[in-house]
Amino acid sequence: MRETGFHRSIDDLDLFEINQGRVRGRFTVADSTLNCFGKLHGGAIATLVDDIGTLAVVTADHYRRAGMTTDLQISYLAPAVVGDPVLIEADLLQGGLTMAFVEVTLRHEPHRKLIARGRMTKLLGSRSAPTLTVEQR
């Protein structure tokens, strides 16, 4: 997951709990995730919410579908700076045949102060890709 794109900037992301519909991890805020004001970038938070939330969906879905994010809402509640340890937790709220709903929180790890809370909706799509059969004549 961390070989391309933004994921390279979270080299020390440690996913220590991956269960059915629940994912927990931690990372330390690094220079590569900061905005121009020296705080954890909102885009970095949004990416983490989307990625870790998707992983929570995949762990609970019988067909292991990642789906497509159709809605992403994030409340940014407190800043985080370089060196801050952050705990990220994703919980599947509801998963069905075509939709899944997830809540993700980011907290300062020592005192659990809330940094951000996100909710996402995933369109899971079909159970498998349709196959096309062509008859030979």
C-alpha positions in Angstrom: 0.0 0.0 0.0 2.8 2.4 0.7 4.9 2.0 -2.5 3.3 4.8 -4.5 1.6 8.2 -4.0 1.0 9.7 -0.6 1.5 6.4 1.2 5.2 6.8 0.9 5.0 9.7 3.4 3.6 7.4 6.1 6.5 5.0 6.2 6.1 4.4 9.9 2.4 3.6 9.8 2.0 0.6 12.1 -1.3 -1.3 11.7 -1.5 -3.3 14.9 -5.1 -4.5 14.8 -6.9 -5.7 11.7 -10.1 -7.5 12.5 -13.4 -7.9 10.8 -14.6 -4.4 10.3 -12.0 -2.8 12.6 -8.6 -1.4 11.9 -6.2 0.3 14.4 -2.9 1.8 13.7 -0.4 4.5 14.8 2.1 6.7 13.2 4.3 9.7 14.1 3.6 13.0 12.3 6.5 13.6 9.9 7.7 16.5 7.8 6.3 14.9 4.7 2.7 15.1 6.1 2.7 18.8 7.1 1.0 21.8 5.6 2.7 25.2 5.1 1.9 26.1 8.7 3.7 23.1 10.2 0.6 21.2 11.1 -0.6 17.8 9.9 -2.1 18.5 6.5 -5.8 18.0 6.0 -5.2 16.2 2.8 -3.0 13.7 4.6 -5.8 13.2 7.1 -8.3 12.7 4.3 -6.1 10.1 2.7 -5.7 8.2 5.9 -9.4 8.3 6.6 -10.1 6.9 3.1 -7.4 4.3 3.1 -7.8 2.9 6.6 -11.6 3.1 6.3 -11.4 1.1 3.1 -9.3 -1.5 4.8 -12.0 -1.8 7.5 -14.6 -2.4 4.8 -12.4 -5.0 3.0 -11.9 -7.0 6.3 -15.6 -7.3 6.8 -16.8 -7.8 3.2 -17.4 -11.5 2.3 -16.1 -10.7 -1.3 -13.2 -8.5 -0.1 -14.3 -5.6 -2.1 -12.7 -2.2 -1.6 -15.5 -0.4 -3.4 -15.5 3.2 -4.4 -15.7 6.1 -2.0 -18.9 8.1 -2.7 -18.9 10.4 0.3 -16.2 11.5 2.6 -16.8 13.9 5.5 -14.1 15.0 7.9 -14.2 17.3 10.9 -10.8 18.7 11.8 -10.8 19.3 15.5 -7.2 19.9 16.7 -3.7 20.3 15.1 -0.9 17.8 15.2 2.8 18.7 14.7 6.0 16.9 13.8 6.8 14.2 16.4 3.2 13.8 17.6 2.2 10.1 18.0 -1.2 9.6 16.4 -3.6 6.7 16.9 -6.0 6.0 14.0 -9.1 3.8 14.4 -11.6 2.7 11.7 -14.8 1.0 12.5 -17.3 -0.4 10.0 -20.7 1.0 11.1 -22.8 -0.9 8.6 -22.0 -3.1 5.6 -24.4 -4.6 3.1 -24.6 -6.0 -0.4 -23.9 -2.7 -2.1 -23.0 -0.1 0.5 -20.7 0.3 3.5 -20.4 3.0 6.1 -17.3 3.7 8.1 -16.2 6.0 10.9 -12.5 6.8 11.4 -10.9 8.8 14.2 -7.4 10.2 14.6 -6.3 11.0 18.2 -3.1 12.2 19.9 -2.1 8.8 21.4 -0.9 9.7 24.9 -4.0 11.6 26.0 -6.5 10.5 23.2 -7.4 14.1 22.3 -9.4 14.0 19.1 -7.5 15.4 16.0 -10.1 14.5 13.4 -13.2 12.4 12.8 -14.2 11.2 9.4 -17.1 9.3 8.0 -17.2 7.7 4.6 -19.7 5.8 2.4 -18.5 3.2 0.0 -20.3 1.8 -3.0 -19.2 -1.8 -3.1 -20.6 -2.7 -6.5 -21.2 -6.2 -7.8 -19.9 -9.4 -6.2 -17.8 -10.2 -9.2 -17.1 -8.7 -12.6 -19.6 -9.9 -15.2 -18.3 -12.3 -17.8 -19.0 -12.1 -21.4 -19.5 -15.3 -23.3 -19.3 -15.4 -27.1 -20.7 -18.4 -29.0 -18.7 -19.7 -31.9 -20.7 -20.5 -35.0 
